[in-house]
Amino acid sequence: MEDAWLKERLARAKTIAVLGAHKDPSRPAHYVPRYLREKGYRVLPVNPRFQGEELFGEKVVASLLELQSPVDILDVFRPSSALMDHLSEVLALRPGLVWLQLGIRHPEFERALEEAGIPVVADRCLMVEHKRLFQGPLPL
């Protein structure tokens, strides 16, 4: 994905669902969505382990199918091996963009989404890319 396209998508987005959100502040599945909320996005946490608890100012739901709001970006913190288990939920949700976090790739899953008209960013950290695109390169 080109930087201009990504920046435009991130600038337009209002709501980000986080599949695999976590309540442990030391885990990327917590501090990345926390950063996104601090940047003004509404963050909808999805994780059956924490269902009913509150994270990022929202109640955690167990499944993408329980989300009541349209989702601009789906940020995924699930192992590559688990992605196909979520495919039907993601297709039903129809987010504007699916973002697979750093280290997460699954060609079959990615191809299925792209064939359904859902763009995918894979193996990149949404927080790092947001900082790079909106704050510029960090000084060394």
Contacts in CASP RR format, 6 or more apart in sequence:
PFRMAT RR
TARGET T0000
AUTHOR 0000-0000-0000
METHOD contacts of the structure
MODEL  1
MEDAWLKERLARAKTIAVLGAHKDPSRPAHYVPRYLREKGYRVLPVNPRF
QGEELFGEKVVASLLELQSPVDILDVFRPSSALMDHLSEVLALRPGLVWL
QLGIRHPEFERALEEAGIPVVADRCLMVEHKRLFQGPLPL
1 119 0 8 1.000
1 121 0 8 1.000
3 133 0 8 1.000
6 121 0 8 1.000
6 129 0 8 1.000
6 133 0 8 1.000
7 133 0 8 1.000
7 134 0 8 1.000
9 72 0 8 1.000
9 73 0 8 1.000
9 96 0 8 1.000
9 97 0 8 1.000
10 73 0 8 1.000
10 129 0 8 1.000
10 130 0 8 1.000
10 133 0 8 1.000
10 134 0 8 1.000
12 72 0 8 1.000
13 41 0 8 1.000
13 72 0 8 1.000
13 73 0 8 1.000
13 97 0 8 1.000
14 41 0 8 1.000
14 42 0 8 1.000
14 72 0 8 1.000
15 41 0 8 1.000
15 42 0 8 1.000
15 43 0 8 1.000
15 44 0 8 1.000
15 69 0 8 1.000
15 70 0 8 1.000
15 71 0 8 1.000
15 72 0 8 1.000
15 73 0 8 1.000
16 33 0 8 1.000
16 36 0 8 1.000
16 41 0 8 1.000
16 42 0 8 1.000
16 43 0 8 1.000
16 44 0 8 1.000
16 71 0 8 1.000
16 72 0 8 1.000
16 73 0 8 1.000
16 74 0 8 1.000
16 75 0 8 1.000
16 126 0 8 1.000
17 43 0 8 1.000
17 44 0 8 1.000
17 45 0 8 1.000
17 46 0 8 1.000
17 64 0 8 1.000
17 67 0 8 1.000
17 71 0 8 1.000
17 73 0 8 1.000
17 74 0 8 1.000
17 75 0 8 1.000
17 93 0 8 1.000
17 95 0 8 1.000
18 29 0 8 1.000
18 32 0 8 1.000
18 33 0 8 1.000
18 43 0 8 1.000
18 44 0 8 1.000
18 45 0 8 1.000
18 46 0 8 1.000
18 56 0 8 1.000
18 75 0 8 1.000
18 77 0 8 1.000
19 46 0 8 1.000
19 47 0 8 1.000
19 64 0 8 1.000
19 74 0 8 1.000
19 75 0 8 1.000
19 76 0 8 1.000
19 77 0 8 1.000
19 78 0 8 1.000
19 86 0 8 1.000
20 29 0 8 1.000
20 45 0 8 1.000
20 46 0 8 1.000
20 47 0 8 1.000
20 76 0 8 1.000
20 77 0 8 1.000
20 78 0 8 1.000
21 29 0 8 1.000
21 30 0 8 1.000
21 33 0 8 1.000
21 43 0 8 1.000
21 45 0 8 1.000
21 46 0 8 1.000
21 47 0 8 1.000
21 50 0 8 1.000
21 55 0 8 1.000
21 56 0 8 1.000
21 60 0 8 1.000
21 77 0 8 1.000
22 29 0 8 1.000
22 30 0 8 1.000
22 47 0 8 1.000
22 50 0 8 1.000
22 77 0 8 1.000
23 30 0 8 1.000
23 50 0 8 1.000
23 53 0 8 1.000
23 55 0 8 1.000
24 30 0 8 1.000
25 31 0 8 1.000
25 34 0 8 1.000
28 77 0 8 1.000
28 101 0 8 1.000
28 102 0 8 1.000
28 125 0 8 1.000
29 77 0 8 1.000
30 55 0 8 1.000
31 127 0 8 1.000
32 75 0 8 1.000
32 77 0 8 1.000
32 101 0 8 1.000
32 125 0 8 1.000
32 126 0 8 1.000
32 127 0 8 1.000
33 43 0 8 1.000
33 45 0 8 1.000
33 55 0 8 1.000
33 56 0 8 1.000
33 75 0 8 1.000
34 43 0 8 1.000
34 56 0 8 1.000
35 127 0 8 1.000
35 130 0 8 1.000
36 43 0 8 1.000
36 75 0 8 1.000
36 126 0 8 1.000
36 127 0 8 1.000
36 130 0 8 1.000
37 43 0 8 1.000
37 56 0 8 1.000
37 57 0 8 1.000
39 130 0 8 1.000
42 58 0 8 1.000
42 69 0 8 1.000
43 55 0 8 1.000
43 56 0 8 1.000
43 57 0 8 1.000
43 58 0 8 1.000
44 58 0 8 1.000
44 61 0 8 1.000
44 67 0 8 1.000
44 69 0 8 1.000
44 71 0 8 1.000
45 55 0 8 1.000
45 56 0 8 1.000
45 58 0 8 1.000
45 60 0 8 1.000
45 61 0 8 1.000
46 60 0 8 1.000
46 61 0 8 1.000
46 62 0 8 1.000
46 63 0 8 1.000
46 64 0 8 1.000
46 66 0 8 1.000
46 67 0 8 1.000
47 60 0 8 1.000
47 62 0 8 1.000
48 62 0 8 1.000
48 63 0 8 1.000
50 60 0 8 1.000
51 60 0 8 1.000
51 61 0 8 1.000
51 62 0 8 1.000
52 59 0 8 1.000
52 60 0 8 1.000
52 61 0 8 1.000
53 59 0 8 1.000
53 60 0 8 1.000
54 60 0 8 1.000
61 67 0 8 1.000
63 89 0 8 1.000
64 74 0 8 1.000
64 86 0 8 1.000
64 89 0 8 1.000
64 90 0 8 1.000
64 92 0 8 1.000
64 93 0 8 1.000
65 89 0 8 1.000
65 92 0 8 1.000
65 93 0 8 1.000
67 93 0 8 1.000
71 93 0 8 1.000
71 95 0 8 1.000
71 96 0 8 1.000
72 95 0 8 1.000
72 96 0 8 1.000
72 97 0 8 1.000
73 95 0 8 1.000
73 96 0 8 1.000
73 97 0 8 1.000
73 98 0 8 1.000
73 99 0 8 1.000
73 126 0 8 1.000
74 90 0 8 1.000
74 93 0 8 1.000
74 95 0 8 1.000
74 96 0 8 1.000
74 97 0 8 1.000
74 98 0 8 1.000
74 99 0 8 1.000
75 99 0 8 1.000
75 101 0 8 1.000
75 126 0 8 1.000
76 83 0 8 1.000
76 86 0 8 1.000
76 98 0 8 1.000
76 99 0 8 1.000
76 100 0 8 1.000
76 101 0 8 1.000
76 104 0 8 1.000
77 101 0 8 1.000
77 104 0 8 1.000
78 86 0 8 1.000
78 104 0 8 1.000
79 104 0 8 1.000
80 103 0 8 1.000
80 104 0 8 1.000
80 105 0 8 1.000
80 106 0 8 1.000
80 109 0 8 1.000
83 100 0 8 1.000
83 104 0 8 1.000
83 106 0 8 1.000
83 109 0 8 1.000
84 106 0 8 1.000
84 108 0 8 1.000
84 109 0 8 1.000
87 109 0 8 1.000
87 112 0 8 1.000
87 113 0 8 1.000
90 98 0 8 1.000
90 113 0 8 1.000
90 118 0 8 1.000
91 112 0 8 1.000
91 113 0 8 1.000
91 116 0 8 1.000
91 118 0 8 1.000
94 116 0 8 1.000
94 118 0 8 1.000
95 118 0 8 1.000
96 118 0 8 1.000
96 119 0 8 1.000
97 118 0 8 1.000
97 119 0 8 1.000
97 120 0 8 1.000
97 121 0 8 1.000
98 113 0 8 1.000
98 118 0 8 1.000
98 119 0 8 1.000
98 120 0 8 1.000
98 121 0 8 1.000
99 120 0 8 1.000
99 121 0 8 1.000
99 124 0 8 1.000
99 126 0 8 1.000
100 106 0 8 1.000
100 110 0 8 1.000
100 120 0 8 1.000
100 121 0 8 1.000
100 122 0 8 1.000
100 123 0 8 1.000
100 124 0 8 1.000
101 123 0 8 1.000
101 124 0 8 1.000
101 125 0 8 1.000
101 126 0 8 1.000
102 123 0 8 1.000
102 124 0 8 1.000
102 125 0 8 1.000
102 128 0 8 1.000
103 123 0 8 1.000
104 122 0 8 1.000
104 123 0 8 1.000
105 122 0 8 1.000
105 123 0 8 1.000
106 122 0 8 1.000
110 120 0 8 1.000
110 122 0 8 1.000
113 119 0 8 1.000
113 120 0 8 1.000
114 120 0 8 1.000
121 129 0 8 1.000
131 138 0 8 1.000
END
